[in-house]
Amino acid sequence: MYIFNILSKKTKLIFILSIFFFANGFGQQKQLQDYINVGLDNSPLLKDLKNQKAVNLVDSLKILAGYQVQVNGISTNSFSPSSNGWGYDYAITNGTSFTQQVVATKKLVSKENLANQHEAIRLLNESLNVSGKISAQDLSKSITAQYITAYGIHQQIIFNLSLLDLLKKEVAILKVYTEKGIYKQTDYLNFIITTQQQEIVNYQLAAQYQNEIASLNYLCGIKDTASVLLADPIIKIEPLAEIERTIYYQQFIVDSFKLKNNIAQVEYNYKPKLNVYADGGFLSSFSYMGYKNFGASAGVSLTVPIYDGNQKKMQFTKIKIAEQTRQDYRDFFMKQYDQQIIQLLQQLTATNKVIVQAEKQIVLTETLIDANKKLLEIGEVKITDYILAINGYLNTKNTITQNTINKLQIINQINYWNKK
């Protein structure tokens, strides 16, 4: 009993529907960009980076607010009893102290210092912008790679279904000649087995395709189990950019500016600080005519750094070490980038050569199969030779499909490193 005959009616129906689905193009068709757009919209990481930028904007406003006039209400009240000469020194405590004041203070800061602090926030947001672009590029690359993988399986299914259709037509012809005694029963059975093997391959590919689509949906944050058809991915090599213009190099540039900003801020932190204040209210010890102790005062405070144990020098040393680390990472990235691009271009060239050779071979195998088909129709073909020709055609076609997919994956990687 043949494999196809022992399958349940339900399984047969699923297989027939899957053939109808793929062969006739029914089902929702989706583009690569559709998945990328949804994936970017759903990414919690990109949303987090966007929210961090909003938080930094609030921090920038807080800097401005910190240099505005600060007004506070202060209430300080104390009673210091004494008896027989025991108790706090009256000259210090006045026995009783009652303070109700409104105090206004303001830090005086130079425009340059304030601008440098705002520049630090701007550079932090710029760093988040670069991180966001890199994260988006990482996600786009992963989605594209998974899309290409699923698309490759889809292409194999389409080809294998057309091949299976050919085999079944040949089985019908071979059956007639076998019944007439032109071919042996073993020849007919060998051809049947080849056909059934192709059916099994199609089952496996259909299951694999659904798994790859599920993985693609998972990457994009899509909750959907419906079957879809994937459109041809339009992927071309973008013009190679200078390394300094890529988004990956931009992070090193931003980090350099951030370190320079840190140096400037250390310098500002060690400049003299001037504060002004004013207060008004009631301040009394009630020792004499307390009801007249309403008043006001104003003043200026100046802080001049003199010595802090060389902490300023230590901060500069830390920044210098950070700059050296930045340069080391930058130099390594530049070497890695050049090597990666060279290697990918070499792989692309080699893959193209394989595709060209396989396409030449496929012409020969198609010619051989056509010849065997004609010989089968007149009962003169050797079935073993025909099966070998079919297997050769299948292997060559799979080679073309696999290398075409590899080519798309390589281009995807080149475009990843080449992002501006």
C-alpha positions as CSV (number, residue, x, y, z in Angstrom):
1,M,0.0,0.0,0.0
2,Y,1.4,3.3,-1.0
3,I,2.2,6.1,1.5
4,F,-0.4,8.5,0.0
5,N,-3.1,5.9,0.4
6,I,-2.5,5.2,4.1
7,L,-2.9,8.9,4.9
8,S,-6.1,9.9,6.7
9,K,-8.7,11.8,4.7
10,K,-8.1,14.9,6.8
11,T,-4.4,14.9,6.1
12,K,-5.1,14.4,2.4
13,L,-7.4,17.3,2.4
14,I,-4.9,19.5,4.2
15,F,-2.3,18.6,1.6
16,I,-4.6,19.3,-1.3
17,L,-5.6,22.7,0.2
18,S,-1.9,23.5,0.8
19,I,-1.2,22.8,-2.9
20,F,-4.1,24.9,-3.9
21,F,-3.0,27.7,-1.5
22,F,0.6,27.9,-2.7
23,A,0.0,27.2,-6.4
24,N,-2.8,29.7,-6.9
25,G,-1.5,32.5,-4.7
26,F,-4.5,32.6,-2.3
27,G,-4.0,34.1,1.1
28,Q,-2.9,37.4,2.3
29,Q,0.3,38.6,0.6
30,K,2.8,40.7,2.7
31,Q,5.8,42.7,1.8
32,L,9.1,42.8,3.7
33,Q,8.6,46.5,4.6
34,D,5.2,45.6,6.2
35,Y,6.9,43.4,8.7
36,I,9.8,45.9,9.3
37,N,7.3,48.8,9.9
38,V,5.2,46.7,12.4
39,G,8.4,45.5,14.2
40,L,9.7,49.0,14.6
41,D,6.3,50.2,15.8
42,N,6.0,47.4,18.4
43,S,9.6,47.5,19.7
44,P,9.6,48.3,23.4
45,L,13.3,49.1,23.2
46,L,12.7,51.9,20.7
47,K,9.8,53.2,22.8
48,D,12.1,53.2,25.8
49,L,14.8,55.2,24.1
50,K,12.1,57.7,23.0
51,N,10.9,58.0,26.6
52,Q,14.4,58.5,27.8
53,K,14.8,61.5,25.5
54,A,11.6,63.0,26.9
55,V,13.0,62.5,30.4
56,N,16.1,64.3,29.4
57,L,14.0,67.2,28.2
58,V,12.5,67.4,31.7
59,D,16.0,67.3,33.2
60,S,17.0,70.3,30.9
61,L,14.0,72.2,32.3
62,K,15.0,71.3,35.8
63,I,18.5,72.8,35.2
64,L,16.8,76.1,34.3
65,A,14.4,75.9,37.3
66,G,17.4,75.3,39.6
67,Y,18.8,78.7,38.7
68,Q,15.5,80.5,39.3
69,V,14.7,82.3,42.5
70,Q,14.0,79.6,45.2
71,V,11.5,80.7,47.8
72,N,10.9,78.8,51.0
73,G,9.0,79.4,54.2
74,I,11.0,78.7,57.4
75,S,9.7,78.2,60.9
76,T,12.2,77.6,63.7
77,N,11.1,77.8,67.4
78,S,13.0,76.9,70.5
79,F,12.9,77.3,74.3
80,S,15.9,76.8,76.5
81,P,15.0,76.8,80.2
82,S,17.6,77.5,82.9
83,S,17.5,77.3,86.8
84,N,20.0,78.3,89.4
85,G,22.7,78.9,86.8
86,W,22.1,75.6,85.1
87,G,21.2,75.6,81.4
88,Y,22.4,76.8,78.0
89,D,24.4,80.0,77.9
90,Y,21.7,82.7,77.7
91,A,24.0,84.8,75.5
92,I,23.8,82.1,72.8
93,T,20.2,80.9,73.1
94,N,18.4,84.0,74.4
95,G,16.3,81.6,76.3
96,T,13.6,81.6,73.7
97,S,13.8,81.8,69.9
98,F,10.8,82.3,67.6
99,T,11.5,82.5,63.9
100,Q,8.9,82.8,61.1
101,Q,10.5,83.8,57.7
102,V,10.2,83.7,54.0
103,V,13.6,83.2,52.4
104,A,14.5,83.8,48.8
105,T,17.8,82.5,47.3
106,K,19.3,82.5,43.9
107,K,22.4,80.9,42.4
108,L,24.3,83.2,40.0
109,V,25.7,81.2,37.0
110,S,27.4,82.3,33.9
111,K,25.8,81.9,30.5
112,E,28.7,79.7,29.4
113,N,28.2,77.3,32.4
114,L,24.5,77.1,31.8
115,A,25.0,76.5,28.1
116,N,27.5,73.7,28.9
117,Q,25.0,71.9,31.1
118,H,22.3,72.2,28.4
119,E,24.9,70.9,25.9
120,A,25.4,67.8,28.1
121,I,21.7,67.1,27.9
122,R,21.7,67.6,24.1
123,L,24.6,65.3,23.7
124,L,22.9,62.7,25.8
125,N,19.8,62.9,23.5
126,E,22.1,62.7,20.5
127,S,23.6,59.5,21.9
128,L,20.1,58.1,22.4
129,N,19.3,59.1,18.8
130,V,22.3,57.1,17.6
131,S,21.4,54.2,19.9
132,G,17.9,54.2,18.5
133,K,19.1,54.1,14.9
134,I,21.4,51.2,15.7
135,S,18.7,49.3,17.6
136,A,16.3,49.9,14.7
137,Q,18.9,48.7,12.3
138,D,19.5,45.6,14.4
139,L,15.8,44.8,14.4
140,S,15.4,45.5,10.7
141,K,18.3,43.2,9.9
142,S,16.9,40.4,12.1
143,I,13.4,40.7,10.5
144,T,14.8,40.8,7.0
145,A,17.0,37.8,7.6
146,Q,14.0,35.8,9.0
147,Y,11.8,37.0,6.1
148,I,14.4,35.8,3.6
149,T,14.6,32.4,5.3
150,A,10.8,32.0,5.2
151,Y,10.7,33.3,1.6
152,G,13.3,30.7,0.6
153,I,11.1,27.9,2.0
154,H,8.2,29.3,0.1
155,Q,10.1,29.2,-3.1
156,Q,11.1,25.6,-2.5
157,I,7.5,24.7,-2.0
158,I,6.4,26.4,-5.2
159,F,9.1,24.5,-7.2
160,N,8.5,21.2,-5.5
161,L,4.7,21.4,-6.2
162,S,5.4,22.0,-9.9
163,L,7.8,19.0,-9.9
164,L,5.3,16.8,-8.1
165,D,2.6,17.7,-10.7
166,L,5.1,16.6,-13.4
167,L,5.8,13.3,-11.6
168,K,2.1,12.5,-11.2
169,K,1.5,13.0,-14.9
170,E,4.4,10.8,-15.7
171,V,3.1,8.1,-13.2
172,A,-0.2,8.0,-15.2
173,I,1.7,7.5,-18.5
174,L,4.0,4.9,-16.9
175,K,1.1,3.0,-15.5
176,V,-0.4,2.5,-18.9
177,Y,2.9,1.2,-20.3
178,T,3.4,-1.1,-17.3
179,E,0.0,-2.7,-17.8
180,K,0.9,-3.3,-21.4
181,G,4.1,-5.0,-20.3
182,I,6.4,-2.4,-21.9
183,Y,7.9,-1.5,-18.5
184,K,8.5,-3.8,-15.5
185,Q,6.5,-3.5,-12.3
186,T,9.7,-2.6,-10.5
187,D,10.2,0.4,-12.8
188,Y,6.7,1.6,-12.0
189,L,7.2,1.1,-8.3
190,N,10.5,3.0,-8.3
191,F,8.8,5.9,-10.0
192,I,5.9,5.8,-7.5
193,I,8.4,5.8,-4.6
194,T,10.2,8.9,-6.1
195,T,6.8,10.6,-6.3
196,Q,5.9,9.8,-2.7
197,Q,9.2,11.0,-1.5
198,Q,8.5,14.3,-3.1
199,E,5.1,14.4,-1.4
200,I,6.8,13.9,2.0
201,V,9.3,16.6,1.3
202,N,6.4,18.9,0.6
203,Y,4.8,18.1,3.9
204,Q,8.0,18.9,5.7
205,L,8.4,22.2,3.8
206,A,4.9,23.2,4.5
207,A,5.4,22.7,8.2
208,Q,8.8,24.4,8.1
209,Y,7.3,27.4,6.3
210,Q,4.6,27.8,9.0
211,N,7.3,27.7,11.7
212,E,9.4,30.3,9.9
213,I,6.3,32.6,9.6
214,A,5.6,32.1,13.3
215,S,9.2,33.1,14.1
216,L,8.8,36.2,11.8
217,N,5.6,37.2,13.6
218,Y,7.3,36.7,17.0
219,L,10.2,39.0,16.0
220,C,7.7,41.7,14.9
221,G,5.4,41.3,17.9
222,I,2.6,40.1,15.7
223,K,-0.1,37.9,17.3
224,D,-1.4,36.1,14.2
225,T,-1.5,32.4,13.1
226,A,-3.0,33.0,9.7
227,S,-1.2,31.7,6.6
228,V,0.4,34.4,4.4
229,L,2.3,34.6,1.2
230,L,5.5,36.5,1.1
231,A,6.2,38.8,-1.8
232,D,9.7,38.8,-3.4
233,P,12.0,40.7,-1.1
234,I,13.4,43.8,-2.9
235,I,16.9,44.0,-1.5
236,K,19.7,45.8,-3.3
237,I,23.2,46.8,-2.1
238,E,23.2,50.4,-1.0
239,P,26.2,52.5,-2.2
240,L,29.0,51.9,0.2
241,A,29.4,54.9,2.5
242,E,32.6,56.2,4.1
243,I,33.0,54.6,7.6
244,E,32.8,58.0,9.2
245,R,29.3,58.5,7.9
246,T,27.9,55.2,9.2
247,I,25.6,55.3,12.3
248,Y,28.0,53.0,14.1
249,Y,30.9,55.5,13.8
250,Q,28.6,58.4,14.9
251,Q,28.5,57.0,18.4
252,F,32.3,57.5,18.7
253,I,31.9,61.1,17.6
254,V,29.2,61.8,20.1
255,D,31.2,60.2,22.9
256,S,34.1,62.4,22.0
257,F,32.0,65.5,22.4
258,K,30.5,64.2,25.7
259,L,34.0,63.8,27.2
260,K,35.0,67.4,26.1
261,N,31.8,68.6,27.7
262,N,32.7,66.8,30.9
263,I,36.1,68.6,30.9
264,A,34.4,71.9,30.6
265,Q,31.9,71.1,33.3
266,V,34.7,70.2,35.7
267,E,36.3,73.6,35.1
268,Y,33.1,75.4,35.7
269,N,32.5,73.4,38.9
270,Y,35.8,74.8,40.3
271,K,35.1,78.4,39.6
272,P,33.9,80.7,42.4
273,K,30.2,80.4,43.2
274,L,28.1,83.4,44.1
275,N,24.7,83.2,45.7
276,V,22.3,86.0,46.8
277,Y,19.6,85.8,49.3
278,A,16.9,87.9,51.0
279,D,14.5,87.1,53.8
280,G,11.7,88.7,55.7
281,G,9.5,87.8,58.6
282,F,9.4,87.7,62.4
283,L,12.6,86.8,64.4
284,S,12.5,87.3,68.1
285,S,13.6,86.0,71.5
286,F,10.8,87.9,73.3
287,S,13.4,89.4,75.7
288,Y,12.3,93.0,74.9
289,M,9.3,94.3,72.9
290,G,9.0,91.2,70.8
291,Y,6.1,92.6,68.9
292,K,8.6,94.9,67.1
293,N,10.8,92.1,65.9
294,F,9.4,92.1,62.3
295,G,12.1,92.8,59.7
296,A,14.0,91.8,56.6
297,S,17.6,91.1,55.5
298,A,19.6,90.5,52.3
299,G,23.1,89.2,51.6
300,V,25.6,87.6,49.3
301,S,27.6,84.5,49.8
302,L,30.8,83.7,47.8
303,T,32.5,80.3,47.7
304,V,36.0,80.0,46.3
305,P,37.6,76.6,45.9
306,I,41.1,76.5,47.3
307,Y,42.1,72.9,47.9
308,D,40.1,69.6,47.7
309,G,42.8,67.0,47.8
310,N,43.5,67.1,44.1
311,Q,40.1,65.8,43.2
312,K,39.9,68.0,40.2
313,K,43.1,66.4,38.8
314,M,41.6,63.0,39.5
315,Q,38.5,63.8,37.5
316,F,40.6,64.9,34.5
317,T,42.6,61.6,34.8
318,K,39.3,59.6,34.6
319,I,38.2,61.5,31.6
320,K,41.6,61.0,29.9
321,I,41.3,57.2,30.5
322,A,37.7,57.3,29.1
323,E,39.0,59.0,26.0
324,Q,41.7,56.4,25.5
325,T,39.1,53.7,25.8
326,R,36.9,55.4,23.3
327,Q,39.8,55.6,20.8
328,D,40.7,51.9,21.3
329,Y,37.1,50.9,20.6
330,R,37.0,53.2,17.6
331,D,40.2,51.9,16.1
332,F,39.1,48.3,16.6
333,F,35.7,49.0,15.0
334,M,37.4,50.5,11.9
335,K,39.5,47.4,11.4
336,Q,36.6,45.1,12.0
337,Y,34.4,47.1,9.7
338,D,36.8,47.0,6.8
339,Q,37.4,43.3,7.2
340,Q,33.7,42.6,7.5
341,I,32.8,44.5,4.3
342,I,35.7,42.8,2.4
343,Q,34.6,39.4,3.6
344,L,31.0,39.9,2.7
345,L,31.8,41.2,-0.8
346,Q,34.0,38.1,-1.4
347,Q,31.2,35.9,-0.3
348,L,28.8,37.7,-2.6
349,T,31.1,37.2,-5.5
350,A,31.5,33.5,-4.8
351,T,27.8,33.0,-4.4
352,N,27.1,34.8,-7.7
353,K,29.5,32.4,-9.4
354,V,27.8,29.4,-8.0
355,I,24.4,30.7,-9.2
356,V,25.7,31.3,-12.7
357,Q,27.2,27.8,-13.0
358,A,24.0,26.2,-11.5
359,E,21.8,28.1,-14.0
360,K,23.9,26.8,-16.9
361,Q,23.6,23.3,-15.5
362,I,19.8,23.7,-15.0
363,V,19.4,24.3,-18.8
364,L,21.1,20.9,-19.5
365,T,19.1,19.1,-16.9
366,E,15.8,20.5,-18.2
367,T,16.8,19.4,-21.7
368,L,17.6,16.0,-20.4
369,I,14.2,15.7,-18.6
370,D,12.4,16.9,-21.8
371,A,14.1,14.2,-23.7
372,N,13.3,11.5,-21.2
373,K,9.6,12.7,-21.2
374,K,9.4,12.2,-24.9
375,L,11.1,8.8,-24.6
376,L,8.7,7.8,-21.9
377,E,5.7,8.6,-24.1
378,I,6.9,6.0,-26.6
379,G,8.1,3.6,-24.0
380,E,11.8,3.8,-24.7
381,V,13.3,5.5,-21.6
382,K,15.2,3.7,-18.9
383,I,13.3,4.6,-15.7
384,T,16.5,4.6,-13.6
385,D,18.0,7.2,-16.0
386,Y,14.8,9.3,-15.8
387,I,14.8,9.2,-12.0
388,L,18.5,10.2,-11.9
389,A,17.7,13.1,-14.3
390,I,14.9,14.2,-12.1
391,N,17.0,14.0,-8.9
392,G,19.8,16.0,-10.7
393,Y,17.3,18.6,-11.7
394,L,16.0,18.8,-8.2
395,N,19.4,19.1,-6.7
396,T,20.5,21.8,-9.1
397,K,17.3,23.8,-8.6
398,N,17.7,23.6,-4.8
399,T,21.3,24.8,-5.3
400,I,20.1,27.9,-7.2
401,T,17.4,28.6,-4.6
402,Q,19.7,28.1,-1.6
403,N,22.4,30.3,-3.1
404,T,19.9,33.0,-4.1
405,I,18.7,33.1,-0.5
406,N,22.4,33.2,0.7
407,K,22.9,36.1,-1.7
408,L,20.0,38.0,-0.2
409,Q,21.3,37.3,3.3
410,I,24.7,38.6,2.4
411,I,23.3,41.8,0.9
412,N,21.2,42.2,4.0
413,Q,24.4,42.1,6.1
414,I,26.3,44.5,3.8
415,N,23.4,47.0,4.0
416,Y,23.4,46.6,7.8
417,W,27.0,47.7,8.2
418,N,26.5,50.4,5.5
419,K,23.7,52.2,7.3
420,K,24.1,56.0,7.4
